[in-house]
């Protein structure tokens, strides 16, 4: 005899046919689409039709690595506020930079950043969503990344630059076109090797070869992290993917590099116990304090060493390539910049390399660097935050509180309301109109993720290397891009990677052997 409980279950089971399940699923899907299109709080925000229905539209562009084109086209077509997923908005709005990223901002990071949480059991400041934790983690390494500290390592950086120039002179003499993408990557990663581990990775010594696959490993890490960040169960999915790759016999290069770094950190921490100190950034990390006031753990030190490689290398090499790209595209800029650098050497010690502080005395060089990095910032992915309490009104569009919202530094840096109708043009002179105008532009510049507490921690490393690199390359060579219509192939996985950037070099007469 059926009970009160079994009777309804029997009825339900009767109707749970495959056909009815499919009808129910389809009806639910249609209902969800109708809700997102007609009743969702973001229903009036313009954007691609499919993006309003499903996040897979955005994810597809992320997997393709075309976000550098996509984000510019979206804002050009739809305006300053664009719905790029059912519950996510991209904006270009100068007044919201401080609201979202400035000091005292109440806009919290979204769960997307969880995919960057290190698997080594220690917190990291980049993905930290808790403001107090982020502040503590960043402050304890800030002195290591300060300009004062970075300039202490200028001579080892200069040694790497000198080595690269000598290697490139040989390539120029042989008449070979060189892949600037590989050589700038080699320089930047060797530099963080010196800063973080006390010795270069020897990429330059081996003619820009990717020794230990460090560069490709970091690219792989950014690829998976950027692409998986929007998926539910992101970390579990990543672990599953890595396990499947392991079963398929695919080498886990990320783990291999982490293991190599672990051995370096263990050795350094052992030396510290023996009273041996090293004047590099890893030496600073070894001496950090934990939140409880005690010594930082092995996992914390390892995490910061890995952060240095991630934050300090690609941001630098991308900037180097951007400078060469734009300078070579404008012959008048090239001549003016080369003349400024040559005049400096003529009035100073001509046989000594220019220092970073000396590059700051060259106004046109600085304007060129700022303008190139504005147009082609290393960070192109969305800097996601939750809208603060009360929501935001941007150009007449209300965005409710707790909505994922973000800016792409690339799109914001080309906002015509800030930069003028020539925002997409390479024009170093815009930085030289007046000091007041330059300060105003800098306050809206998102090249390194803004000017607040969330600014890229590797900024000073990048600035020192880029200024010295550009001055020394312009002084040493006449540079020409092989394919002027398409200088390189580009893929964006958080950073904007320029591949196959082929150039020819001619050693200038004052350096010819």
Order of alpha helices (4+ residues) and beta strands (2+ residues): alpha-alpha-alpha-alpha-alpha-beta-beta-alpha-alpha-alpha-alpha-beta-alpha-alpha-alpha-alpha-alpha-alpha-alpha-alpha-alpha-alpha-beta-beta-beta-beta-alpha-alpha-alpha-alpha-beta-beta-beta-beta
